[in-house]
């Protein structure tokens, strides 16, 4: 399954796939959150709705008595809603899972050296507290 995750991440890392909205792509070690996925689905869902709606509109312009042409605004809203939903589900349940797994692995790799330094600084803090307690006790005795 790791090869599938790597393949999905490879697709997600391609700049031209994000091109108009490259600013939406998180860093590789950043978790893809649901609010970010909502933003992605709104941007890409709008583009997808336009791309999908244009052939339908062109086809129904040739039709004299078409329900979809009479309700064009409603039809466009329906296309947009379906594309937003499709993009959200696609990113939330396929791409973000692979992205977040990689982000967690990268965060763990990055955290290991910091955890050791955090432990050392915590030991130093405990030593300083012990030294403070010892000095304050010795001052009270004298």
Number of C-alpha atoms within 10 A of each C-alpha: 6 8 8 10 17 14 13 17 20 11 14 18 16 11 12 11 11 16 11 11 13 12 8 15 17 15 11 17 18 15 18 23 12 13 9 15 21 19 14 20 23 19 16 19 23 18 15 19 19 15 12 15 18 12 11 13 16 11 11 17 13 10 12 9 10 11 11 16 19 12 10 13 11 12 17 18 13 14 20 21 16 15 22 24 15 15 21 21 16 14 19 19 10 13 18 22 17 21 25 18 16 19 20 15 12 14 15 13 12 12 12 11 10 11 12 11 12 12 11 12 12 12 12 12 12 12 12 12 12 12 12 12 12 12 12 11 11 10 9 8 7 5
